[in-house]
Amino acid sequence: MKKYFLGNHRYMSYFGFLALVLLFGIEIYYASPYAASWDQVDFAFALDRYDLLAMQPHFPGYPYFVLGGMLVHSFVANPAKALSVFNVMMLASASVPIFLLATQYSSKEKAWIVTVLVQSASYVVLICLQPMSDGAALAVLWWYLWAIERAKTRLSWHAQLLSLFVFSLLLGIRLSYAPFALAFAFVWYEDWRKYRRISRLLLFICFAAIFQSIWIIGVAMTEGGLMSFIKLAFSFTNGHFQEWGGTAATDQQSLWERTSYFLFHNMVWIGLSSRTFVLLTIYIALFVWAFYSVRRFSFPRWLLICIFMYGIWALFAQNIEKPRHALPIVHFLLFYGWLRFLDRGMPAYKKLFALAVLVIQLVVGTWNLREQALHLPAAYQLAYDLQQRKERFVLYTWEEARVLEYLRVTFPYEQALHFSFFLQHQTNYPHAKIYITDHVVKGFQSQGVSLTGHLRKIKTYDSSKLADPVYGKITLYEWKD
């Protein structure tokens, strides 16, 4: 006699596959058509002309991501949407390594459930459908983790070369995932235990350098040679860590404040919960149950250590104002948590709970995707509003200037990072209104400038703060002398 639906392994596989098809269909439909931030504009411009010196895109070039976007751009006219669609295609492919890795620690039935629940994570889906490299990088990261597990198990030449090659693709899409290179230490330790040959390990290191050099030399050649590329690398790295990168080196917060914000705000409230109390409650209950009911759970130590090291990197070397840097940790937590929750048997109530979470994630995710795709970003609203004004004016912005450049607005605007520049430059417009955005105001205030009595609020432009926590809200002010 056939088992009922939740107890039929074959039907669960069909259900998992159809759920993934539905998910990626929704993602394709709501792929973001907007380049609403500085980095997104960099990538969109790169599809028409690849030039690192012109920040198209910025260092290190992201060549494999841009190449993928160019291929999709050949049949998707909007460059921003082309990049978003490419991310969807890559994320869809990541279902394979997620499933294969899950089968290493559970049954195929559980692997289907885990794959669907990880792939439908609301916040991850939202961010990965933007014209940024996060989606493609997260997908290749899963392929890399699968390749590492395979190489560690087999220790064959072709398995290890495959992992090295996939890692080169990963860094050619997103260099900030470099801490995951630590996984090779575990592979090579096992290789040394079995073969005891230094020459073999040196060859692997040589192949690693060769694979990485493919994209590094390729990008360097487009910028006039290797030396020019190295100079650009030092300049960008210095700026990232010492000036505008939002790293711990330039943060005014204490270590405790920064850590708690990263863990509880970025990872839990945003990453896992998408700022919804329903998902927050669900995942608190899930992890409490998983750790309370399953005291012993077999899971690879190398993967735990790699995720922990990436977390340290994201905490200190990335901008914690942008929760998207925690995407790999969020995906891993979901992967680990659901595997552990389903470890000791899978009765009907667990399947029903998983189904309910899937439905909630799909509803929350679809709503957020719809908001992102169908509502103008705040920077677009600002541009279109000012474009219709007939009076003489000039606008001073922070990073919004890059979006204005992308939209090809015809009114005068300038990026004002320093108050002294602003005071000097505005004298060029003696009979025009002077508009500034709230990000310029905050920048001036951080420089110790008192703006009391000089500002009159004009209008606030709102879009999704979940999709863009920095520029999801822009307030326009008029400057008064």
Salt bridges, closest charged atoms under 4 A:
ASP39 OD1 - HIS58 ND1 3.76
ASP39 OD2 - ARG324 NH2 3.49
ASP42 OD2 - HIS58 ND1 3.03
ASP42 OD1 - ARG402 NH2 2.84
ASP48 OD1 - HIS73 NE2 3.64
ASP51 OD2 - ARG49 NH1 2.66
GLU109 OE1 - HIS9 NE2 3.33
GLU109 OE2 - LYS351 NZ 2.86
ASP134 OD2 - ARG174 NH2 3.75
ASP134 OD1 - ARG324 NH1 3.28
GLU190 OE2 - ARG193 NH1 3.75
ASP191 OD2 - ARG200 NE 2.72
ASP251 OD2 - ARG258 NH1 2.66
ASP343 OD2 - ARG344 NE 3.53
GLU371 OE2 - HIS375 ND1 3.87
ASP385 OD2 - ARG389 NH2 3.75
ASP385 OD2 - LYS459 NZ 3.62
GLU391 OE2 - ARG389 NH1 3.58
GLU400 OE2 - HIS439 ND1 3.20
GLU405 OE1 - ARG402 NH1 3.03
GLU414 OE1 - HIS425 NE2 3.71
ASP438 OD1 - HIS439 ND1 3.26
ASP438 OD2 - LYS442 NZ 3.91
GLU478 OE1 - ARG456 NH2 2.58
GLU478 OE2 - LYS480 NZ 3.22
